[in-house]
Amino acid sequence: MGILDGKVVMITGGTGSFGRAFVRKILKEQNPKKVIIFSRDEYKQYHMQQEFYEFKDKLRFFLGDIRDKERLYRAFEGVDYIIHAAALKHVPILEYNPIEAVKTNIMGAQNIIDAAIDRGVKKVIALSTDKAVNPINLYGATKLAMEKLLVAANSYAGAKDTCFSVVRYGNVVGSRGSVIPFFKKLVAEGCRELPITDERMTRFWITLDEAVDLVLFALREAEGGEVFIPYIPSMKIVDLAKAICPDCKFRFIGIRPGEKLHETLISEDEARHTIRINANGKHYFVVLPEFSFESKRLKKWKGYERLPDGFIYRSDKNDWWLDVNNLRKLVDNLEFQK
């Protein structure tokens, strides 16, 4: 029996790459009572209605903005679980429009917390990013603030039984606007010189399906205040380019404003209160909250292990790597999101 069987689940920002992948999986593999897509773009909602027409009896579409608390109070009525994926994400644009990022990513998250508690939502799982760890851009800073708000929300839920937790992962390969479809488009157009920011750059590899599985895992296991992080492989951007176009040359264009050479999913300071767990044959990291909640008790996983002193989970210091041959096979089997 699936955790969502007979339940009402809402996805904020549900018309994006993650939302569509999440909805597709749960409608095919579980039996939710109702799935609500909450977003502000009616055009994307229209196309998603066509894409999921066979599930029209289960799907509902709510127009709204997470900045609008009154709309959230209306939309959350009768909802059991919320997956919070709505956010402003484009790093350079948010550097130029900082207050807009604050209104959506921080104040919007607080609106969701308030509405979820008052409407009796059972669990809220929010999507975060590697950019929230030691942030160097505004987007990362707003996501760090969002994480802190969600973790602390467990303490002021009071007698209400609403649980808040977070999942954190890096850029999703194959998602809309990611580097792989960009490289493939250039190659298809006859380009034989791929632009690469820096030859030293590394990234974690996670697919949309893996991101969805992580959220479902967190939905099952969360007791409040945890940040769930997947154990995933690293890759070199140069190797990825070689996998896509072995005969291409490279043009190094420099790191963009607000961009890092390497992704960090767990900082050295966080590692002191992080555990590694094994569940269903997969490894996960769980960052535990640094303070106890009056009405919540964290689950004790069997066989969990503490991380060693000095541990840092960064894409260039990973112990699991994908080489050019691995990447070529994975890219060939990848489905790209429009």
PEQUI-V462813 format. One line per field, one symbol per residue. ss: DSSP state (H for helix, E for strand, L for the rest). phi: phi as a letter, one per 30 degrees, with the letter a starting at -180 (. if undefined). burial: 1 if it has 9 or more other ideal C-beta (glycine too) atoms within 8 Angstrom, else 0. A space follows every 50 residues. Layout:
BEGIN
ss=???
phi=???
burial=???
END
This chain:
BEGIN
ss=LLLLLLLEEEEELLLLHHHHHHHHHHHHHLLLLEEEEEELLHHHHHHHHH HLHHHLLLEEEEELLLLLHHHHHHHLLLLLEEEELLLLLLHHHHHHLHHH HHHHHHHHHHHHHHHHHHHLLLEEEEEEEHHHLLLLLHHHHHHHHHHHHH HHHHHHLLLLLLEEEEEEELLLLLLLLLHHHHHHHHHHLLLLEEEELLLL LEEELLLHHHHHHHHHHHHHHLLLLLEEEELLLEEEHHHHHHHHLLLLEE EELLLLLLLLLLLEEELLLHHHHEEEEEELLEEEEEELLLLLLLLLLLLL LLLLEELLLLLLEELLLLLLELLHHHHHHHHHLLLLLL
phi=.ddceiccbbcdidddededddddddddcbbddabcccaccddddedded dcedcedccbbcdlbddcddddedddeiddbbcccdacbdedddddbddd dddddcddddddedddddciddbbccccbeddchdcbdedddddddeddd ddeddcdiddcccbbbcbacdddideiddddddddddddjdbbddbdadd dbbdcbceddddddddddddcdckjdccbdcbdcbcddddddddbecdcc bdcjddeiccdbdbcbddddedbbccbcbhiccbcbddddbdcecbbddc ddidbdddeidbcbddcdcbbccededdddddcdcccd
burial=00011011111111111111111111100101011111100001101110 01001001101101011110111011001011111111001101100101 11111111111111111010101111111111101011111111111011 10110010000111111111111110011111110110000001011100 11111111011101111110111111111111111011111111100101 00000001000111111001100111101001011111100010010100 10010010001111110100010000110110010010
END
